[in-house]
Amino acid sequence: MKTLEPKQTATNPDRLQKPSPRIWKIRGEIPQSVYSSMVVTSILLPLAAWFALSYSGLVDPLFIPKPDAVAMAAVRMFQSGDLPKDAWASLSRVGIGFCLSALIGVPLGLLIGTFKVVEGLFEPILGLFRYMPAAAFIPLIILWIGLDEPAKIAIIFLGSFFYNTLMVSDAVKFVSADLIKVGYTLGASRRDIFFKVLFPATLPNIIDTLRVNIAGAWNFVVVAELVAASSGLGYRILTAQRFLRTDEIFVGILVIGIIGLAIDFGFKLLFRLVVPWAVDK
């Protein structure tokens, strides 16, 4: 007599998983319309909160000025020539200080990540200085360099150099050792390994490192312009603080944000142009 057994059916593991909405797929693509709406929402929400707080009367305009007052202050500062002059002064200081830190820090970081002897020589002291705030060096910088532009640039340089160097060195260390072994197997020299294997493999992370750390350089603008500055967005913000001109403070902060957003976009564009193979498809 045959025994009836329960019918066995092949179960597809994928069918047991509840399908997730497309927008919540891990690292998945979403419709451009959805992405654009998220971008617009991220901008409109803070603006809506600002409008609501300032026009509701719940907050004194001394603390949060109305958007129209900030717009009028921006027009006034632009017409007087202060805003363009201050923006250019801060932009040039950040540009020079950060570029110097990148020109020295990136090659040094590549060497630290590549050669153990260089790592042993530089990494401990760089790691020590990384935790020292750049503002703490202001008295020494004034004593050694003076009060002119080089002092302000030096503060921005110190604020970004150590991070650029150590983050680049870490990026080199994450390059797969298999790539190096394959290079040697194919007859590559040490120079070839450095310039044709390690550097190209690290280049995407180098660009990302600079994109992230230039935001830190802008944070040091206010600190740098404490040193006998007569122009600059940080100087303008500090001057407005003394006279309780919160509308001008908002203008300075917003202009720094807009410049930073433009720089960030520029780095992302550079990333796509220089290392297209590293762009997520």
Secondary structure, DSSP 8 states (H G I E B T S, - for coil): ------------HHHHS----GGGSTT----HHHHHHHHHHHHHHHHHHHHHHHHHSSS-TTTS--HHHHHHHHHHHHHHTHHHHHHHHHHHHHHHHHHHHHHHHHHHHHHHHH-HHHHHHHHHHHHHHHTS-GGGGHHHHHHHT-SSHHHHHHHHHHHHHHHHHHHHHHHHHTS-HHHHHHHHHTT--HHHIIIIIIHHHHHHHHHHHHHHHHHHHHHHHHHHTTTT-SSSHHHHHHHHHHTT-HHHHHHHHHHHHHHHHHHHHHHHHHHHHH-GGGS--
